[in-house]
Amino acid sequence: MMAIEQLLTTDGILDYPDADNPSRGTTEQQFQEWLKNQNHVLGDVVKSTIWQPNTSYAEGQVIGSPNMTPNVVAKVTTEGITGSSEPVWGDVGESLNDGTVSYILVPQTITSASLDDVTTGTDQYKAITPVVMAQLLKDIYKQAKLDAHPVGSIYESTSDQSPTDLFGGTWEPMEAGRVLVSAGTASTGTVYNAGDKGGEEAHKLTESELPVTKITVSGTTEEAGYHRHSIITKANEAKNTSPQPAFGDDGDKVGYTDYDGNHAHKFSGVGQFGGSIAHNNMQPYQVIYRWVRVA
């Protein structure tokens, strides 16, 4: 590493001799030492900052020249010794050779990039500040979340916060009370097309949907009605009756038929049950919030 001498001031150097005071005045030796110091310091500064011919430069060293475009300097990419003639300098970003030295031209003053500069990416030499970087990362993260939910995506949550606030884009709440079914042909053969709707919360069974149920009522009543009838015959008619009835107190004759008429009744009928009320047709569920991205 090059050691820079301390620059001597003019204190005591511009002190002219005084004939009345021999102790005063700068000697020739002192003036020569001062001139050598000025030359060494100036040479070191020039060598480290301004292009010089036939001069050794180290990698990473930055060199300037009055012949360069304003705010442009040359950064050494390959160490070596410069040529005898100053090269023709170009614009920022260009590379060139000088003797055995290689350079890349870079901006002398680094300016801060705005968010637009970073987004467009047109200036690779502007510095990104932490504030701009933080906003850039935030925007990238937000865009990544939105890209992960393209139009047609469905978002579900137990929170009612709209995904528009979370990801951006345009989202609409989906119709309440519906479950999702995959499109395609089910193992049962049923075909489900995307966008189709079906099903019902409650269903009233039709007669054809009822299970086959046969109700038969039949039987026989107990036997009853076993009886006989009495026959009363006037006395003057008794001779013509058979069998001969017994005589009563009044002279009439009383007779009885044989016992008969015992019988039973058969019966049958058809009944019904049910109230024809629609029954709950829903699976166990938990209610959440659901949106679909539309734009």
MOMO-V258377 format. One record per residue. N is the residue number from 0. RES is the residue in one small letter. SS is DSSP state (H for helix, E for strand, L for the rest). PHI is phi in degrees with one decimal (NA if undefined). OMEGA is omega in whole degrees, -180 to 180 (NA if undefined). Layout:
N:RES:SS:PHI:OMEGA
N:RES:SS:PHI:OMEGA
This chain:
0:m:L:NA:-177
1:m:L:-73.1:179
2:a:L:-93.2:-179
3:i:L:-96.5:176
4:e:L:-70.5:174
5:q:L:-75.0:-179
6:l:L:-75.0:179
7:l:L:-79.9:178
8:t:L:-86.1:179
9:t:L:-88.1:180
10:d:L:-60.2:177
11:g:L:82.6:-178
12:i:L:-85.2:-179
13:l:L:-94.0:-180
14:d:L:-96.6:-177
15:y:L:-74.2:179
16:p:L:-62.7:-180
17:d:E:-125.2:-176
18:a:L:-63.4:-180
19:d:L:-83.7:-179
20:n:E:-138.7:-176
21:p:L:-59.2:-177
22:s:L:-75.5:-179
23:r:L:-95.3:176
24:g:L:106.6:179
25:t:L:-83.6:179
26:t:L:-82.3:179
27:e:H:-63.1:179
28:q:H:-64.3:180
29:q:H:-62.1:-179
30:f:H:-68.8:178
31:q:H:-64.2:179
32:e:H:-64.6:179
33:w:H:-67.0:179
34:l:H:-62.8:179
35:k:H:-62.7:178
36:n:H:-63.2:179
37:q:H:-62.1:-179
38:n:H:-68.4:-179
39:h:H:-63.4:-178
40:v:H:-65.5:180
41:l:H:-62.4:180
42:g:H:-63.0:180
43:d:H:-63.7:-180
44:v:H:-65.0:-180
45:v:H:-63.4:-179
46:k:H:-61.8:-176
47:s:H:-85.7:-175
48:t:H:-127.9:-175
49:i:E:-120.9:-178
50:w:L:-55.6:178
51:q:L:-132.9:178
52:p:L:-75.4:176
53:n:L:52.6:-177
54:t:L:-122.7:-180
55:s:E:-82.9:177
56:y:E:-125.1:-179
57:a:L:-93.3:179
58:e:L:-62.0:-179
59:g:L:92.8:180
60:q:L:-69.7:-178
61:v:E:-109.8:-176
62:i:E:-120.8:177
63:g:E:-117.3:177
64:s:L:-161.6:176
65:p:L:-62.1:-178
66:n:L:-87.0:179
67:m:L:-82.3:173
68:t:L:-59.8:-180
69:p:L:-51.8:179
70:n:L:66.9:177
71:v:E:-125.7:176
72:v:E:-133.0:-179
73:a:E:-107.8:177
74:k:E:-103.2:-177
75:v:E:-72.2:177
76:t:E:-103.8:176
77:t:E:-135.0:-177
78:e:L:-69.0:180
79:g:E:167.8:-178
80:i:E:-118.3:-177
81:t:L:-69.7:177
82:g:L:-78.9:-178
83:s:L:-83.0:180
84:s:L:-121.9:-179
85:e:L:-66.2:180
86:p:L:-71.6:175
87:v:L:-87.3:-176
88:w:L:-80.6:180
89:g:L:-108.9:-179
90:d:L:-104.6:180
91:v:L:-54.9:179
92:g:L:98.1:-179
93:e:L:-82.0:176
94:s:E:-111.9:178
95:l:E:-156.0:180
96:n:E:-111.9:-179
97:d:E:-145.7:-173
98:g:L:64.3:176
99:t:L:-103.2:-180
100:v:E:-96.6:174
101:s:E:-118.5:-179
102:y:E:-126.4:162
103:i:E:-130.0:-177
104:l:E:-86.0:-176
105:v:E:-131.7:178
106:p:E:-67.7:178
107:q:L:-74.7:179
108:t:L:-111.3:180
109:i:L:-87.1:177
110:t:L:-101.3:-179
111:s:E:-81.2:179
112:a:L:-83.9:173
113:s:L:-82.4:178
114:l:H:-63.3:177
115:d:H:-66.8:178
116:d:H:-59.7:-179
117:v:H:-67.9:-178
118:t:H:-66.7:-179
119:t:H:-77.3:177
120:g:L:66.2:-177
121:t:L:-91.2:-178
122:d:L:-127.5:-176
123:q:L:-80.8:-176
124:y:L:-104.2:176
125:k:L:-84.9:-178
126:a:E:-85.3:177
127:i:L:-95.4:180
128:t:L:-78.2:178
129:p:H:-56.7:-180
130:v:H:-65.3:179
131:v:H:-65.1:180
132:m:H:-63.1:179
133:a:H:-62.6:179
134:q:H:-67.0:179
135:l:H:-62.4:179
136:l:H:-64.1:178
137:k:H:-63.6:180
138:d:H:-67.4:179
139:i:H:-63.4:-180
140:y:H:-63.4:179
141:k:H:-65.0:180
142:q:H:-66.4:179
143:a:H:-64.0:178
144:k:H:-65.6:179
145:l:H:-68.0:179
146:d:H:-63.5:179
147:a:L:-76.1:179
148:h:L:-127.8:-179
149:p:L:-65.8:179
150:v:L:-55.2:-176
151:g:L:100.7:179
152:s:L:-69.7:178
153:i:E:-114.6:179
154:y:E:-120.6:-180
155:e:E:-120.2:-179
156:s:E:-160.8:172
157:t:L:-85.8:177
158:s:L:-99.8:180
159:d:L:-89.4:178
160:q:L:-69.8:-176
161:s:L:-67.6:175
162:p:H:-64.7:174
163:t:H:-60.2:178
164:d:H:-71.5:-176
165:l:H:-86.1:-172
166:f:H:-119.6:-170
167:g:L:88.5:-178
168:g:L:80.2:179
169:t:L:-114.7:-178
170:w:E:-124.0:177
171:e:E:-126.3:175
172:p:E:-62.9:178
173:m:L:-83.1:-178
174:e:L:-57.6:-178
175:a:L:-71.4:172
176:g:L:81.3:-180
177:r:L:-123.0:174
178:v:L:-99.9:-178
179:l:L:-100.0:178
180:v:L:-128.8:-180
181:s:L:-68.3:177
182:a:L:-72.6:179
183:g:E:130.7:-180
184:t:E:-103.5:-179
185:a:L:-73.5:179
186:s:L:-62.6:178
187:t:L:-81.8:-179
188:g:L:98.6:179
189:t:L:-70.8:-180
190:v:E:-99.3:178
191:y:E:-114.7:178
192:n:L:-95.8:180
193:a:L:-57.0:180
194:g:L:95.2:178
195:d:L:-66.2:176
196:k:L:-126.3:180
197:g:L:-168.4:179
198:g:L:84.5:180
199:e:L:-153.0:-179
200:e:L:-68.4:-179
201:a:E:-130.1:-176
202:h:E:-135.4:176
203:k:L:-101.0:-177
204:l:L:-65.6:172
205:t:L:-85.9:-178
206:e:H:-59.9:-178
207:s:H:-70.2:-180
208:e:H:-87.1:180
209:l:L:-71.7:174
210:p:L:-66.6:179
211:v:L:-64.8:-178
212:t:L:-133.4:-180
213:k:L:-108.4:179
214:i:L:-117.6:180
215:t:L:-125.2:178
216:v:E:-121.1:178
217:s:E:-151.5:-180
218:g:E:168.5:-180
219:t:E:-134.7:178
220:t:L:-74.3:174
221:e:L:-67.1:178
222:e:L:-70.0:180
223:a:E:-163.5:176
224:g:L:90.0:179
225:y:L:-73.0:-173
226:h:E:-159.3:171
227:r:L:-139.7:-179
228:h:L:-116.9:175
229:s:E:-89.2:-180
230:i:E:-126.8:180
231:i:E:-108.0:-177
232:t:E:-122.0:178
233:k:L:-64.6:-174
234:a:H:-60.4:-178
235:n:H:-74.1:180
236:e:H:-109.1:-172
237:a:H:-64.1:-176
238:k:H:-66.9:-177
239:n:H:-100.3:-178
240:t:L:-100.4:176
241:s:L:-148.5:1
242:p:L:-72.9:-178
243:q:L:-74.5:180
244:p:L:-75.8:175
245:a:E:-77.5:180
246:f:E:-90.7:177
247:g:L:-91.7:-177
248:d:L:-66.4:-177
249:d:L:-92.2:178
250:g:L:92.0:177
251:d:L:-77.0:180
252:k:E:-105.8:-179
253:v:E:-119.2:178
254:g:E:-133.1:-177
255:y:E:-136.0:175
256:t:L:-80.7:175
257:d:L:-68.0:175
258:y:L:-72.6:-179
259:d:E:-168.1:175
260:g:L:93.5:178
261:n:L:-69.5:-175
262:h:E:-155.6:177
263:a:L:-135.2:180
264:h:L:-118.9:173
265:k:E:-89.4:178
266:f:E:-143.8:177
267:s:E:-155.1:-180
268:g:E:-170.8:179
269:v:L:-127.4:-180
270:g:L:-117.9:177
271:q:L:-146.4:178
272:f:L:-149.2:-179
273:g:L:98.6:-177
274:g:L:-120.7:179
275:s:L:55.7:179
276:i:L:-104.3:180
277:a:L:-61.7:-179
278:h:E:-105.2:178
279:n:E:-63.0:-174
280:n:L:-121.1:-171
281:m:L:-102.6:175
282:q:L:-77.3:175
283:p:L:-59.0:-173
284:y:L:-145.2:170
285:q:L:-133.1:-175
286:v:L:-84.2:177
287:i:L:-133.1:175
288:y:E:-102.5:-177
289:r:E:-143.8:178
290:w:E:-127.5:172
291:v:E:-126.8:179
292:r:E:-80.5:-177
293:v:L:-111.3:179
294:a:L:-161.5:NA
